[in-house]
């Protein structure tokens, strides 16, 4: 009986060690999430800025205000508004399918003239 109890105590101790190890691993990974998120945004901004500049003639000569005016004009076009709304809708549907449809998403349909 005592031998069985010793084995069970030993198993319990090993399981607790594993639990502590994995809890520590989880904390380390959770600390890395903000760092990775911080790095992703500048990369996304540079990538998309490069995409925008590829459509501009003499992008270095245009002011920020002029580029903003072009973007406002572009995104007021009904065709662009509808295309963006469809893209967002499709992304939300895909996320809902991945989550099993249990998470309701808010409507992200852009309004014309923003």
C-alpha positions in Angstrom: 0.0 0.0 0.0 2.8 2.4 0.9 4.6 1.6 -2.3 1.6 2.5 -4.4 1.1 5.7 -2.4 4.7 6.6 -3.0 4.3 6.0 -6.8 1.2 8.2 -6.8 3.0 11.0 -4.9 5.9 10.8 -7.4 3.5 10.9 -10.3 1.7 13.9 -8.8 5.0 15.7 -8.3 6.1 15.1 -11.9 2.7 16.3 -13.1 3.0 19.4 -11.0 6.5 20.1 -12.4 5.2 19.7 -16.0 2.3 22.1 -15.1 4.7 24.7 -13.8 6.9 24.3 -16.8 4.0 24.8 -19.3 2.6 27.7 -17.3 6.0 29.4 -17.5 6.1 28.7 -21.3 2.6 30.2 -21.6 3.7 33.4 -19.8 6.8 33.7 -22.0 4.7 33.3 -25.2 2.0 35.8 -23.9 4.8 38.4 -23.4 5.9 38.0 -27.0 2.4 38.7 -28.5 2.6 42.5 -28.0 6.1 42.6 -29.5 5.0 40.7 -32.6 1.9 42.9 -32.9 4.1 46.0 -32.7 6.3 44.7 -35.5 3.4 43.7 -37.8 1.8 47.2 -37.9 4.8 49.0 -39.3 5.4 46.3 -41.8 1.8 46.5 -43.0 1.9 50.3 -43.2 5.1 50.2 -45.3 3.8 47.5 -47.5 0.5 49.3 -48.2 2.2 52.6 -48.6 4.4 51.1 -51.2 1.3 49.7 -52.9 -0.3 53.1 -53.0 2.8 54.8 -54.3 3.0 52.3 -57.2 -0.3 53.8 -58.5 0.8 57.4 -58.2 2.7 59.5 -60.8 5.6 61.2 -59.1 4.6 60.2 -55.6 7.6 62.1 -54.0 6.3 65.4 -55.5 2.8 65.1 -54.1 2.0 66.5 -50.6 0.4 64.4 -47.9 -2.7 66.5 -48.3 -2.9 65.8 -52.1 -2.5 62.1 -51.5 -5.3 62.2 -48.9 -7.5 64.1 -51.3 -7.0 61.4 -54.0 -7.8 58.7 -51.5 -11.0 60.6 -50.4 -12.1 61.0 -54.0 -11.3 57.3 -54.7 -13.2 56.0 -51.7 -16.3 58.1 -52.5 -16.7 56.2 -55.7 -19.7 53.8 -55.3 -17.8 51.0 -57.0 -15.0 51.2 -54.5 -17.4 51.5 -51.5 -19.3 48.4 -52.7 -16.1 46.4 -53.4 -14.7 47.3 -49.9 -18.0 46.4 -48.2 -18.0 43.0 -50.0 -14.4 42.3 -49.0 -15.1 43.1 -45.4 -18.3 41.0 -45.5 -16.4 38.0 -46.9 -13.7 38.3 -44.3 -16.3 38.3 -41.5 -18.1 35.3 -43.0 -14.8 33.4 -43.1 -14.0 34.3 -39.5 -17.5 33.2 -38.4 -17.1 29.9 -40.2 -13.7 29.4 -38.4 -15.2 30.2 -35.0 -18.2 28.0 -35.6 -20.5 31.0 -36.2 -20.7 31.7 -32.5 -19.2 35.2 -32.5 -21.4 37.9 -33.9 -19.6 40.5 -35.9 -20.5 44.2 -36.1 -21.4 45.6 -39.5 -18.3 47.2 -41.0 -20.0 48.5 -44.1 -18.3 51.8 -45.0 -20.5 54.8 -45.6 -20.1 56.7 -48.9 -18.6 60.2 -48.5 -16.3 59.5 -45.5 
